[in-house]
Amino acid sequence: AKKGRKTWHSRGGAKHDGDSFLRFISKKIKLRKEAEAYCVGQIIHNARKEGKITQSELASKIGTNKAYISKIENGLIESGVGLFFRIIDALGLRREIVKPVL
């Protein structure tokens, strides 16, 4: 660690400076976003398959193309909220926003 810089210890006991901490947090955030995109994509993929709708048909219903649907389903990209709601509606799924049970 550079002189005058704060350090932190990882669970394994290794010492890290502020820059490595920021890289660690950035990587963790990136991995979480990738995992969320993958999970959402799998939900869309499964609902589409259950509804016996092709990627092309879904794309046509919501005004995009098959390649974009494929990227969403594979977790390669995140759709915006508006497009996500159009996908949900096109698949006949219910939108429900509820407060968590504590």
C-alpha positions as CSV (number, residue, x, y, z in Angstrom):
1,A,0.0,0.0,0.0
2,K,1.1,3.5,-0.7
3,K,2.2,5.7,2.2
4,G,-0.8,7.5,3.8
5,R,-3.4,5.3,2.1
6,K,-5.9,3.3,4.0
7,T,-5.8,-0.5,3.7
8,W,-8.4,-3.3,4.2
9,H,-8.1,-7.0,4.8
10,S,-9.9,-9.6,2.8
11,R,-11.4,-12.6,4.4
12,G,-8.2,-14.5,3.7
13,G,-6.2,-11.9,5.7
14,A,-4.5,-10.3,2.7
15,K,-3.9,-6.6,2.9
16,H,-5.3,-4.3,0.1
17,D,-5.2,-0.6,-0.7
18,G,-8.2,1.6,-1.7
19,D,-7.6,1.1,-5.4
20,S,-7.8,-2.7,-5.1
21,F,-10.9,-2.4,-3.0
22,L,-12.6,-0.3,-5.7
23,R,-11.6,-2.9,-8.3
24,F,-13.0,-5.6,-6.1
25,I,-16.3,-3.8,-5.6
26,S,-16.6,-2.9,-9.3
27,K,-16.0,-6.6,-10.2
28,K,-18.6,-7.7,-7.7
29,I,-21.2,-5.2,-9.1
30,K,-20.4,-6.4,-12.6
31,L,-20.8,-10.0,-11.7
32,R,-24.1,-9.3,-9.9
33,K,-25.5,-7.5,-13.0
34,E,-24.4,-10.3,-15.2
35,A,-26.1,-12.8,-13.0
36,E,-29.3,-10.8,-12.8
37,A,-29.3,-10.4,-16.7
38,Y,-28.9,-14.2,-17.0
39,C,-31.7,-15.0,-14.6
40,V,-34.1,-12.5,-16.3
41,G,-33.1,-14.0,-19.6
42,Q,-33.9,-17.5,-18.4
43,I,-37.3,-16.4,-17.1
44,I,-38.1,-14.9,-20.5
45,H,-36.8,-17.9,-22.4
46,N,-38.8,-20.4,-20.3
47,A,-42.0,-18.3,-20.6
48,R,-41.5,-18.0,-24.3
49,K,-41.0,-21.8,-24.7
50,E,-44.0,-22.5,-22.5
51,G,-46.1,-20.2,-24.7
52,K,-44.8,-22.0,-27.8
53,I,-43.7,-18.6,-29.2
54,T,-40.6,-18.3,-31.3
55,Q,-38.0,-15.6,-30.8
56,S,-39.0,-14.2,-34.2
57,E,-42.7,-14.1,-33.1
58,L,-41.9,-12.4,-29.8
59,A,-39.6,-9.9,-31.6
60,S,-42.4,-9.0,-34.0
61,K,-44.9,-8.5,-31.2
62,I,-42.7,-6.1,-29.4
63,G,-41.1,-4.3,-32.3
64,T,-37.5,-5.6,-32.2
65,N,-35.6,-8.4,-33.9
66,K,-34.8,-12.1,-33.2
67,A,-31.1,-11.4,-32.5
68,Y,-32.0,-8.9,-29.8
69,I,-34.4,-11.4,-28.1
70,S,-31.6,-14.0,-28.2
71,K,-29.1,-11.6,-26.5
72,I,-31.7,-10.9,-23.8
73,E,-32.4,-14.5,-23.2
74,N,-28.7,-15.4,-23.0
75,G,-28.1,-12.6,-20.5
76,L,-25.7,-10.8,-22.9
77,I,-27.7,-7.5,-22.6
78,E,-30.3,-6.0,-20.3
79,S,-33.5,-4.7,-21.8
80,G,-34.8,-1.4,-20.5
81,V,-37.8,-1.3,-18.3
82,G,-40.2,-0.3,-21.1
83,L,-39.0,-3.2,-23.3
84,F,-39.1,-5.6,-20.4
85,F,-42.8,-4.7,-19.7
86,R,-43.6,-5.2,-23.5
87,I,-42.0,-8.6,-23.4
88,I,-43.9,-9.6,-20.2
89,D,-47.2,-8.4,-21.8
90,A,-46.5,-10.2,-25.1
91,L,-45.8,-13.4,-23.2
92,G,-49.1,-13.1,-21.3
93,L,-47.3,-12.8,-18.0
94,R,-48.6,-10.8,-15.0
95,R,-46.8,-7.7,-13.8
96,E,-46.9,-7.4,-10.0
97,I,-44.9,-5.1,-7.9
98,V,-45.2,-5.9,-4.2
99,K,-43.5,-4.9,-1.0
100,P,-41.4,-7.7,0.5
101,V,-42.7,-9.6,3.4
102,L,-40.4,-8.9,6.4
